[in-house]
Amino acid sequence: MNLWLLLILALLVLACGGVLYLAGRIRKFTWIRKLTGDKPVRAFFFCTVLVTAVTALLWLTIGYMNAIICVLHLVIFWIISDFIFLAIQRYRKESFERYYAGAATLIFSLCYLTAGWYLCHHVVETRYQISTDKEVGKLRVALIADSHVGTTFHGDGFRKHLKTIEAQHPDLLVIAGDYVDDDTSREDMLECCKALGEIQTTYGVYFAFGNHDKGYDPAQSRGYNEEDLIEALEANGVYVMQDDVELIHDRFYLIGRKDHFDEYGSGRKTMQELMENLDPDKYTIVLDHQPQDYFAQEEAGADLVLSGHTHGGQLFPLMVIENLINITPDDQVYGHEKIGKTDFIVTSGISDWAIRFKTGCRSEYVIIEIEGE
């Protein structure tokens, strides 16, 4: 948690510097110079107040994290735009009469962040085809993760997404963690659990914990604890899995793991322990919120591992950087990968956490078509 605190403090410092930088750039607009009598100090003060007020408005409406994201994107785009227009100006050997670089930055930033907002709030379907030589037949699995209820939708919105998933006629729905967030209200939690109880599948709904489901802050902040969540899920027919193995219809195994962070608390079983007594001829699906145990899962002989947690890398170019240099402990950021005989799928999530923009991916639910013997 100290690392998160340092990260947030660093972002706040960058945002404050960004506000001052933007104030210095905005004062170059002609209308600002006219309004302030072309006096640099007065213009800078006016622009600082203006940018601060807009940032504060964003803070109040979409949260401090998203306000910071907007400021930092604007700074980056402004630097790039100034460089481009400076190069054009030198090429044409003539100065621009107006500050086109600033206007271009504002327009592009608005379009870019609007697209990021849309990609985060608009849920699409992603479909994968998986083949196996095991006798599982045809199996359709619906996967969701990282709903963080209350961020981009509440109970009613979650119910609508589940109806869309139900229309795909899945054999089962699996939830790979972070179903609720640290500040998801009790009302939203209960309403979403009711919605899960209404969805029709062949074999039911299965849930494995993520790092946010139990809450980093005790129940006082959101009005319920881990036991209340489990009770609400099970009351609506959801199977809560914590290092549990379920043989479903004598066709395939479903393994729901405790979250990776439980290794530092109550502990969780290894993949070898979970699979040591299973029939190796039967297909095995593993729910593991954080994609950080690929070697052990492949070595243990799991057939399909489903995860979330990464949010698909969230913002461009963070997902590209993470893929190139592995700055996090995640074995995969997004998508489908096959290692040996094990298929791994990481979803970008059906919603989001504190950041309500996705510029490196999009919100999704996943349909996995498994084709066996």
GUNUTI-189763 format. One line per 5 residues: number of its first residue (from 1); their letters; for each residue y, x negated, z negated of C-alpha. Coordinates in nm, 3 decimals, always signed. Example, Ala and Ser with C-alpha at 12.3 -4.5 7.8 and 13.67 -1.06 7.14 Angstrom:
2
1> as> -0.450/-1.230/-0.780; -0.106/-1.367/-0.714
This chain:
373
1> mnlwl> +0.000/+0.000/+0.000; +0.233/-0.295/-0.062; +0.188/-0.392/+0.302; +0.298/-0.043/+0.408; +0.600/-0.066/+0.179
6> llila> +0.701/-0.399/+0.332; +0.653/-0.256/+0.681; +0.871/+0.048/+0.605; +1.141/-0.173/+0.450; +1.133/-0.396/+0.758
11> llvla> +1.170/-0.092/+0.984; +1.464/+0.034/+0.777; +1.637/-0.305/+0.806; +1.576/-0.307/+1.182; +1.706/+0.050/+1.208
16> cggvl> +2.027/-0.041/+1.022; +2.076/-0.337/+1.252; +2.001/-0.107/+1.544; +2.273/+0.138/+1.436; +2.530/-0.144/+1.430
21> ylagr> +2.411/-0.272/+1.767; +2.434/+0.075/+1.924; +2.782/+0.123/+1.780; +2.889/-0.197/+1.953; +2.747/-0.082/+2.285
26> irkft> +2.874/+0.275/+2.275; +3.233/+0.160/+2.226; +3.220/+0.021/+2.580; +3.228/+0.374/+2.723; +3.561/+0.464/+2.882
31> wirkl> +3.599/+0.787/+2.685; +3.554/+0.598/+2.357; +3.828/+0.351/+2.449; +4.061/+0.634/+2.539; +3.981/+0.824/+2.219
36> tgdkp> +4.042/+0.524/+1.993; +4.344/+0.385/+2.175; +4.145/+0.086/+2.305; +4.157/-0.076/+1.959; +3.829/-0.266/+1.898
41> vraff> +3.811/-0.228/+1.519; +3.894/+0.140/+1.524; +3.647/+0.195/+1.811; +3.366/+0.011/+1.631; +3.425/+0.208/+1.311
46> fctvl> +3.429/+0.538/+1.501; +3.110/+0.451/+1.690; +2.935/+0.338/+1.371; +3.012/+0.673/+1.209; +2.899/+0.857/+1.524
51> vtavt> +2.566/+0.673/+1.554; +2.502/+0.702/+1.179; +2.568/+1.078/+1.191; +2.328/+1.127/+1.485; +2.063/+0.914/+1.310
56> allwl> +2.107/+1.114/+0.989; +2.068/+1.439/+1.184; +1.743/+1.310/+1.336; +1.629/+1.200/+0.989; +1.685/+1.551/+0.851
61> tigym> +1.521/+1.733/+1.142; +1.223/+1.515/+1.239; +1.190/+1.271/+0.948; +1.299/+0.916/+0.873; +1.013/+0.750/+1.064
66> naiic> +1.091/+0.938/+1.385; +1.463/+0.870/+1.349; +1.381/+0.498/+1.325; +1.156/+0.524/+1.631; +1.440/+0.683/+1.829
71> vlhlv> +1.692/+0.415/+1.723; +1.459/+0.124/+1.799; +1.363/+0.263/+2.141; +1.730/+0.311/+2.224; +1.809/-0.049/+2.124
76> ifwii> +1.525/-0.191/+2.334; +1.613/+0.018/+2.638; +1.982/-0.068/+2.603; +1.910/-0.442/+2.601; +1.690/-0.408/+2.910
81> sdfif> +1.947/-0.188/+3.088; +2.234/-0.428/+3.014; +2.029/-0.715/+3.155; +1.940/-0.521/+3.472; +2.297/-0.410/+3.539
86> laiqr> +2.428/-0.760/+3.468; +2.186/-0.895/+3.729; +2.300/-0.627/+3.978; +2.663/-0.706/+3.905; +2.612/-1.076/+3.971
91> yrkes> +2.426/-0.999/+4.291; +2.703/-0.773/+4.424; +2.974/-1.010/+4.286; +3.180/-0.718/+4.169; +3.220/-0.554/+3.828
96> feryy> +3.133/-0.191/+3.771; +3.429/+0.037/+3.706; +3.234/+0.234/+3.448; +2.966/+0.148/+3.192; +2.670/+0.266/+3.398
101> agaat> +2.422/+0.061/+3.195; +2.497/+0.272/+2.887; +2.474/+0.601/+3.074; +2.143/+0.496/+3.231; +2.008/+0.399/+2.888
106> lifsl> +2.095/+0.732/+2.730; +1.942/+0.932/+3.015; +1.625/+0.722/+3.035; +1.577/+0.720/+2.656; +1.613/+1.097/+2.638
111> cylta> +1.357/+1.147/+2.916; +1.116/+0.887/+2.775; +1.119/+1.019/+2.419; +1.099/+1.379/+2.540; +0.784/+1.286/+2.734
116> gwylc> +0.649/+1.113/+2.421; +0.718/+1.424/+2.215; +0.539/+1.639/+2.472; +0.235/+1.409/+2.490; +0.207/+1.424/+2.113
121> hhvve> +0.246/+1.800/+2.075; +0.057/+1.913/+2.388; -0.320/+1.889/+2.339; -0.544/+1.818/+2.639; -0.919/+1.800/+2.688
126> tryqi> -1.092/+1.466/+2.745; -1.452/+1.476/+2.864; -1.722/+1.208/+2.856; -2.069/+1.199/+3.011; -2.335/+1.016/+2.809
131> stdke> -2.692/+0.960/+2.927; -2.995/+0.863/+2.720; -3.367/+0.824/+2.771; -3.438/+0.999/+2.440; -3.569/+1.356/+2.438
136> vgklr> -3.254/+1.532/+2.323; -3.211/+1.749/+2.632; -2.859/+1.863/+2.714; -2.617/+1.857/+2.423; -2.246/+1.939/+2.424
141> valia> -2.049/+1.795/+2.131; -1.686/+1.881/+2.058; -1.497/+1.609/+1.868; -1.163/+1.628/+1.691; -0.998/+1.384/+1.454
146> dshvg> -0.659/+1.313/+1.298; -0.531/+1.669/+1.288; -0.306/+1.573/+0.992; -0.232/+1.943/+0.955; +0.135/+2.023/+0.917
151> ttfhg> +0.262/+1.746/+1.146; +0.255/+1.899/+1.496; +0.093/+2.232/+1.408; +0.015/+2.447/+1.106; -0.273/+2.683/+1.036
156> dgfrk> -0.204/+2.923/+1.324; -0.164/+2.636/+1.571; -0.492/+2.483/+1.458; -0.668/+2.817/+1.509; -0.539/+2.835/+1.869
161> hlkti> -0.673/+2.487/+1.944; -1.011/+2.582/+1.798; -1.024/+2.889/+2.021; -0.966/+2.664/+2.321; -1.250/+2.439/+2.206
166> eaqhp> -1.477/+2.738/+2.142; -1.426/+2.847/+2.505; -1.608/+2.527/+2.609; -1.923/+2.656/+2.431; -2.002/+2.342/+2.231
171> dllvi> -2.336/+2.304/+2.056; -2.154/+2.165/+1.755; -1.805/+2.067/+1.645; -1.759/+1.741/+1.456; -1.447/+1.635/+1.267
176> agdyv> -1.411/+1.257/+1.238; -1.167/+1.240/+0.950; -0.799/+1.282/+0.862; -0.832/+1.657/+0.886; -0.545/+1.694/+0.638
181> dddts> -0.260/+1.462/+0.550; -0.115/+1.346/+0.220; +0.150/+1.618/+0.235; -0.049/+1.896/+0.403; +0.025/+2.209/+0.201
186> redml> -0.246/+2.400/+0.020; -0.167/+2.708/+0.232; -0.216/+2.514/+0.556; -0.537/+2.357/+0.427; -0.687/+2.693/+0.334
191> eccka> -0.579/+2.859/+0.658; -0.730/+2.579/+0.867; -1.056/+2.598/+0.674; -1.069/+2.972/+0.752; -1.012/+2.893/+1.119
196> lgeiq> -1.305/+2.649/+1.113; -1.519/+2.927/+0.969; -1.439/+3.148/+1.268; -1.540/+2.911/+1.550; -1.874/+2.988/+1.713
201> ttygv> -2.107/+2.697/+1.795; -2.483/+2.661/+1.824; -2.536/+2.428/+1.529; -2.215/+2.458/+1.326; -1.921/+2.244/+1.217
206> yfafg> -1.957/+1.904/+1.048; -1.692/+1.703/+0.867; -1.662/+1.338/+0.760; -1.375/+1.207/+0.549; -1.088/+0.993/+0.675
211> nhdkg> -0.851/+0.777/+0.474; -0.589/+1.055/+0.437; -0.819/+1.345/+0.345; -0.853/+1.254/-0.020; -0.482/+1.173/-0.041
216> ydpaq> -0.319/+0.850/-0.150; -0.117/+1.045/-0.403; -0.295/+1.261/-0.664; -0.323/+1.638/-0.621; +0.015/+1.699/-0.787
221> srgyn> +0.196/+1.627/-0.459; +0.005/+1.871/-0.237; -0.150/+2.113/-0.484; -0.520/+2.036/-0.432; -0.764/+1.749/-0.463
226> eedli> -1.077/+1.626/-0.289; -1.301/+1.877/-0.465; -1.073/+2.166/-0.364; -1.087/+2.054/-0.002; -1.467/+2.028/-0.008
231> ealea> -1.493/+2.371/-0.171; -1.267/+2.531/+0.092; -1.459/+2.371/+0.379; -1.801/+2.464/+0.248; -1.686/+2.819/+0.169
236> ngvyv> -1.621/+2.855/+0.543; -1.956/+2.718/+0.652; -1.848/+2.359/+0.725; -2.101/+2.087/+0.642; -1.924/+1.811/+0.448
241> mqddv> -2.097/+1.477/+0.503; -2.056/+1.176/+0.274; -2.320/+0.920/+0.370; -2.546/+1.210/+0.460; -2.807/+1.242/+0.734
246> elihd> -2.896/+1.576/+0.890; -3.181/+1.639/+1.133; -3.052/+1.925/+1.349; -3.302/+2.162/+1.512; -3.552/+1.877/+1.524
251> rfyli> -3.350/+1.747/+1.824; -3.113/+1.482/+1.693; -2.978/+1.320/+1.378; -2.617/+1.352/+1.267; -2.493/+1.090/+1.021
256> grkdh> -2.160/+1.147/+0.846; -2.030/+0.835/+0.677; -1.790/+0.796/+0.390; -1.458/+0.645/+0.497; -1.433/+0.268/+0.531
261> fdeyg> -1.185/+0.257/+0.240; -1.460/+0.386/+0.009; -1.612/+0.039/+0.031; -1.335/-0.072/-0.205; -1.385/+0.225/-0.438
266> sgrkt> -1.700/+0.427/-0.499; -1.877/+0.237/-0.217; -2.065/+0.363/+0.086; -2.407/+0.298/+0.232; -2.458/+0.050/+0.513
271> mqelm> -2.575/+0.167/+0.853; -2.909/-0.002/+0.791; -2.955/+0.199/+0.471; -2.860/+0.524/+0.642; -3.099/+0.475/+0.933
276> enldp> -3.394/+0.292/+0.778; -3.619/+0.599/+0.743; -3.520/+0.783/+1.061; -3.743/+0.852/+1.359; -3.629/+0.593/+1.621
281> dkyti> -3.732/+0.825/+1.903; -3.471/+1.084/+1.807; -3.109/+1.065/+1.922; -2.859/+0.959/+1.654; -2.489/+1.057/+1.635
286> vldhq> -2.268/+0.885/+1.377; -1.933/+1.011/+1.244; -1.725/+0.720/+1.114; -1.351/+0.774/+1.090; -1.244/+0.411/+1.125
291> pqdyf> -1.397/+0.222/+1.422; -1.458/-0.099/+1.229; -1.836/-0.135/+1.200; -1.955/-0.166/+1.560; -2.181/-0.468/+1.512
296> aqeea> -2.375/-0.308/+1.225; -2.397/+0.027/+1.402; -2.532/-0.125/+1.722; -2.773/-0.348/+1.529; -2.902/-0.048/+1.329
301> gadlv> -2.980/+0.135/+1.654; -2.726/+0.420/+1.650; -2.703/+0.598/+1.986; -2.350/+0.742/+1.968; -2.066/+0.661/+1.725
306> lsght> -1.758/+0.887/+1.709; -1.432/+0.778/+1.547; -1.058/+0.844/+1.526; -0.800/+0.673/+1.301; -0.627/+0.457/+1.565
311> hggql> -0.422/+0.740/+1.723; -0.497/+0.573/+2.055; -0.252/+0.294/+1.978; +0.026/+0.555/+1.954; +0.320/+0.381/+2.121
316> fplmv> +0.353/+0.167/+2.431; +0.314/-0.132/+2.431; +0.148/-0.144/+2.087; -0.185/-0.024/+2.228; -0.174/-0.294/+2.496
321> ienli> -0.095/-0.565/+2.240; -0.369/-0.443/+2.008; -0.621/-0.451/+2.291; -0.520/-0.804/+2.390; -0.497/-0.982/+2.056
326> nitpd> -0.678/-0.754/+1.806; -0.398/-0.738/+1.548; -0.588/-0.472/+1.350; -0.947/-0.469/+1.221; -1.037/-0.189/+1.465
331> dqvyg> -1.320/-0.273/+1.705; -1.171/-0.040/+1.966; -0.836/+0.133/+2.008; -0.929/+0.419/+2.237; -1.188/+0.555/+2.476
336> hekig> -1.554/+0.495/+2.556; -1.734/+0.164/+2.528; -2.104/+0.080/+2.544; -2.242/-0.213/+2.348; -2.612/-0.272/+2.396
341> ktdfi> -2.768/+0.074/+2.382; -2.495/+0.224/+2.163; -2.210/+0.437/+2.300; -1.883/+0.425/+2.106; -1.602/+0.680/+2.149
346> vtsgi> -1.263/+0.666/+1.978; -1.030/+0.964/+2.016; -0.651/+0.947/+2.004; -0.655/+1.255/+1.781; -0.560/+1.617/+1.820
351> sdwai> -0.230/+1.567/+1.637; -0.042/+1.289/+1.464; +0.069/+1.138/+1.134; +0.431/+1.048/+1.050; +0.526/+0.954/+1.406
356> rfktg> +0.562/+1.256/+1.635; +0.581/+1.064/+1.961; +0.291/+0.935/+2.172; +0.403/+0.709/+2.455; +0.083/+0.508/+2.485
361> crsey> -0.164/+0.799/+2.488; -0.175/+1.176/+2.436; -0.314/+1.424/+2.185; -0.660/+1.550/+2.272; -0.983/+1.711/+2.174
366> viiei> -1.299/+1.559/+2.318; -1.601/+1.720/+2.484; -1.905/+1.493/+2.509; -2.183/+1.593/+2.746; -2.506/+1.421/+2.640
371> ege> -2.781/+1.422/+2.900; -3.127/+1.327/+2.773; -3.487/+1.363/+2.872
